[in-house]
Amino acid sequence: MHTVLTRGNATVAYTLSVLACLTFCCFISTVFLDYRVPSNINTGKILVKNVPDYGASREKHDLGFITFDLETNLSTLFNWNVKQLFLFLTAEYRTNNNHLNEVVLWDKIILRGENTALDFKNINTKYYFWDDGNGLRSNKNITLYLSWNIIPNAGLLPTVKSIGSHVFGFPSEYAAAPI
């Protein structure tokens, strides 16, 4: 009556339909969850230097140096649809040249099953805090945010900001001593 290929095709099509339905159910069961948690961010050492930027031009630009403390518990973010988290610490500030500047200073990947209670003290930034001019010196409105991308098994890749931020300012004088 039916050939082996016809029966095989029907079996594969039915299996793929069931898997697509289960994947959609996985997605819809977690898409409306609130993935925000509080975080506590503080700064320690804060310096600004005026150094040449050899990557773009020979002009001198501001380079900020900070150390920070970070405390948060991300255990409530993990559910059965979350594989890993990509955390990143962002600094946002205004200058005369740009309405909004965003600089990623640090990042970390947390896999399922790893320690999700973070308590870091006196951490150096992972990436340079460059400004494309001289907008860091005397800037008193630098805001640090902790954000994360949720990497799910199925569904969207949301970017979420934590509850809480930290505002600090750079000194009005450039640091002369080596860092």
Salt bridges, closest charged atoms under 4 A:
ASP34 OD1 - ARG36 NE 3.12
GLU92 OE2 - LYS161 NZ 3.29
ASP107 OD1 - LYS126 NZ 2.69
ASP119 OD1 - LYS121 NZ 3.51
